[in-house]
């Protein structure tokens, strides 16, 4: 395949076509921020205690029927135990008051009549509706894990579907399917059905995220590509993340919140006619005329002249279909894939590990969620600045090393969160630049699958803190530092054009080796020929 960036250089870098597409794709990422973390509020656990199902008891006895217990150094009413209701009834019938009885002598029992939930913060959540507390408390984190399990499936399947049927079709099918499943989820009549639907929300959501990312990487100009894959996509995700808590503040019933989130997706319907298919992907399929039509439309919007022939038929080779096995085809591709998988897994373990470790913050939950989103903005901005002028490997290595320092001092935990967020940003664009067009979405999908394994594992790493509070930090810090070292074995992509074929990807690695010899033989002079890569 001819070099796409060279053949379309006449389009310029920042014409109206690229700018409009930049904002349209970023608008889609706002939905991923809104839909990605609603479980924080939908699955919140309101204050609760055992229900006292006896209208004959005085208010004084009903209050006294709930024993106090110490939790994290604070005395509070028990959430899972009450004094034997039968004994309390007898004492009340005999005319005793709670002050005249040694309550600690009364036998404790479980909440056999269910629970009473506070509606001060949340009017309704899945926890209060299906009693996901006490012995069933494990169901709440499991519910969250079903989203990540869906991510795992979506990461694997969406890449192959997108490489086979096109970026645009998979993008909008995923967007519509996600909205419909969220709407169906709001009508769930059981916890099990909610989890099953949440699994598919995760599958469609990650498919949407990855496909939009790849589409932007392939269609946008070189100057806007870096901005989109760093500050653009991640910052607009963060905008959705920041808006979510205020929507949850206004709509405090979980079913109504899900219906509002699903309904907002209708604003994206017009984008079907505004976002084009990837010309790179069309070329990789041998569909030259369709690819040229999109490029000519872009030239018209950018008000530039178009050469008579953009892509020569003799230069375009129709590619065969690719599968997961193709990313393991040669030693170089296997090594690149393995190192990328390790990077993505380590970053997700650390990012979600630190995020989950801060969920017990005191204060307003809506404000806490908003502030958690705001803290990621500086990392996105810093990543964007560095990616424009710095090689990928040192930037990624710096972020990974910074995240590993929280093993030395817990006061650096926020610095670790900043480093993980920055690493998140860099690894996305770095991976997209490593793989050729014919395998890019497939490679991104595989790496995202490894990331999901990391996010599913993170809660269990945090759980180890119940045995030793330093153990999670030691594990996460060791893993992040180790992965930052292995990162240095990947090829540098800074200043290189995106590879189109498997051959170009391999030439890129062999070209790096030739450059190394050129330095030695040419007395320090390195000749970079990007048009040959």
KAKA-V624190 format. One record per backbone hydrogen bond with DSSP energy under -1.0 kcal/mol. CO is the residue of the C=O (numbers start at 1). NH is the residue of the N-H. If there is no record, write none. Layout:
co->CO nh->NH
co->CO nh->NH
//
This chain:
co->3 nh->7
co->4 nh->8
co->6 nh->9
co->8 nh->11
co->9 nh->12
co->15 nh->19
co->16 nh->20
co->17 nh->21
co->18 nh->22
co->19 nh->23
co->20 nh->24
co->21 nh->25
co->22 nh->26
co->23 nh->27
co->24 nh->28
co->25 nh->29
co->29 nh->33
co->30 nh->34
co->31 nh->35
co->32 nh->36
co->37 nh->40
co->38 nh->41
co->38 nh->42
co->39 nh->43
co->41 nh->44
co->42 nh->126
co->47 nh->118
co->49 nh->116
co->52 nh->54
co->54 nh->57
co->58 nh->62
co->59 nh->63
co->60 nh->64
co->61 nh->65
co->63 nh->66
co->65 nh->83
co->67 nh->78
co->69 nh->76
co->71 nh->74
co->74 nh->71
co->76 nh->69
co->82 nh->109
co->84 nh->88
co->85 nh->89
co->86 nh->90
co->87 nh->91
co->88 nh->92
co->89 nh->93
co->90 nh->94
co->91 nh->96
co->92 nh->95
co->97 nh->100
co->101 nh->103
co->102 nh->105
co->103 nh->106
co->107 nh->84
co->109 nh->82
co->110 nh->112
co->111 nh->114
co->114 nh->51
co->116 nh->49
co->124 nh->254
co->125 nh->129
co->126 nh->130
co->127 nh->132
co->131 nh->133
co->133 nh->136
co->134 nh->137
co->136 nh->139
co->137 nh->140
co->138 nh->142
co->139 nh->143
co->140 nh->144
co->141 nh->145
co->142 nh->146
co->144 nh->148
co->145 nh->149
co->146 nh->150
co->147 nh->151
co->148 nh->152
co->149 nh->153
co->150 nh->154
co->151 nh->155
co->152 nh->156
co->153 nh->157
co->154 nh->158
co->157 nh->161
co->158 nh->162
co->159 nh->163
co->160 nh->164
co->161 nh->165
co->162 nh->166
co->166 nh->170
co->167 nh->171
co->168 nh->172
co->169 nh->173
co->170 nh->174
co->171 nh->175
co->172 nh->176
co->173 nh->177
co->174 nh->178
co->175 nh->179
co->176 nh->180
co->177 nh->181
co->178 nh->182
co->179 nh->183
co->180 nh->184
co->181 nh->185
co->182 nh->186
co->184 nh->187
co->185 nh->188
co->190 nh->194
co->191 nh->195
co->192 nh->196
co->193 nh->197
co->194 nh->198
co->195 nh->199
co->196 nh->200
co->197 nh->201
co->198 nh->202
co->199 nh->203
co->200 nh->204
co->201 nh->205
co->202 nh->206
co->203 nh->207
co->204 nh->208
co->205 nh->209
co->206 nh->210
co->207 nh->211
co->208 nh->212
co->209 nh->213
co->210 nh->214
co->211 nh->215
co->212 nh->216
co->213 nh->217
co->214 nh->218
co->215 nh->219
co->216 nh->220
co->221 nh->225
co->222 nh->226
co->224 nh->228
co->225 nh->229
co->227 nh->232
co->228 nh->233
co->230 nh->234
co->231 nh->235
co->232 nh->236
co->233 nh->237
co->234 nh->238
co->235 nh->239
co->236 nh->240
co->237 nh->241
co->238 nh->242
co->239 nh->243
co->240 nh->244
co->243 nh->247
co->244 nh->248
co->245 nh->249
co->246 nh->250
co->247 nh->251
co->252 nh->123
co->252 nh->124
co->253 nh->257
co->254 nh->258
co->255 nh->259
co->256 nh->260
co->257 nh->261
co->258 nh->262
co->259 nh->263
co->260 nh->264
co->262 nh->265
co->263 nh->266
co->264 nh->267
co->265 nh->268
co->266 nh->269
co->268 nh->271
co->269 nh->272
co->270 nh->273
co->271 nh->275
co->278 nh->282
co->279 nh->283
co->280 nh->284
co->281 nh->285
co->282 nh->287
co->283 nh->286
co->284 nh->319
co->286 nh->288
co->287 nh->291
co->288 nh->292
co->289 nh->293
co->290 nh->294
co->291 nh->295
co->292 nh->296
co->293 nh->297
co->294 nh->298
co->295 nh->299
co->296 nh->300
co->297 nh->301
co->298 nh->302
co->299 nh->304
co->312 nh->315
co->323 nh->326
co->324 nh->327
co->325 nh->328
co->326 nh->329
co->330 nh->334
co->331 nh->335
co->332 nh->336
co->333 nh->337
co->334 nh->338
co->335 nh->339
co->336 nh->340
co->337 nh->341
co->338 nh->342
co->339 nh->343
co->340 nh->344
co->341 nh->345
co->342 nh->346
co->343 nh->347
co->344 nh->348
co->345 nh->349
co->346 nh->350
co->347 nh->351
co->348 nh->352
co->349 nh->353
co->350 nh->354
co->351 nh->355
co->352 nh->356
co->353 nh->357
co->355 nh->358
co->356 nh->359
co->364 nh->368
co->365 nh->369
co->366 nh->370
co->367 nh->371
co->368 nh->372
co->369 nh->373
co->370 nh->374
co->371 nh->375
co->373 nh->376
co->374 nh->377
co->376 nh->380
co->377 nh->381
co->378 nh->382
co->379 nh->383
co->380 nh->384
co->381 nh->385
co->382 nh->386
co->383 nh->387
co->384 nh->388
co->386 nh->390
co->391 nh->395
co->392 nh->396
co->393 nh->397
co->394 nh->398
co->395 nh->399
co->396 nh->400
co->397 nh->401
co->398 nh->402
co->399 nh->403
co->400 nh->404
co->404 nh->407
co->405 nh->408
co->405 nh->409
co->409 nh->412
co->410 nh->413
co->412 nh->416
co->413 nh->417
co->414 nh->418
co->415 nh->419
co->416 nh->420
co->417 nh->421
co->418 nh->422
co->419 nh->423
co->420 nh->424
co->421 nh->425
co->422 nh->426
co->423 nh->427
co->424 nh->428
co->425 nh->429
co->426 nh->430
co->427 nh->431
co->428 nh->432
co->429 nh->433
co->430 nh->434
co->431 nh->435
co->436 nh->439
co->436 nh->440
co->439 nh->443
co->440 nh->444
co->441 nh->445
co->442 nh->446
co->443 nh->447
co->444 nh->448
co->445 nh->449
co->446 nh->450
co->447 nh->451
co->448 nh->452
co->449 nh->453
co->450 nh->454
co->451 nh->455
co->452 nh->456
co->453 nh->457
co->454 nh->458
co->457 nh->461
co->458 nh->462
co->459 nh->463
co->462 nh->465
co->463 nh->466
co->464 nh->467
co->464 nh->468
co->468 nh->471
co->470 nh->474
co->471 nh->475
co->472 nh->476
co->473 nh->477
co->474 nh->478
co->475 nh->479
co->476 nh->480
co->477 nh->481
co->478 nh->482
co->479 nh->483
co->480 nh->484
co->481 nh->485
co->482 nh->486
co->483 nh->487
co->485 nh->488
co->486 nh->489
co->487 nh->490
co->493 nh->496
co->499 nh->437
co->500 nh->438
co->501 nh->505
co->502 nh->506
co->503 nh->507
co->504 nh->508
co->505 nh->509
co->506 nh->510
co->507 nh->511
co->508 nh->512
co->509 nh->513
co->510 nh->514
co->511 nh->515
co->512 nh->516
co->513 nh->517
co->514 nh->518
co->515 nh->519
co->516 nh->520
co->517 nh->521
co->518 nh->522
co->519 nh->524
co->529 nh->532
co->530 nh->533
//
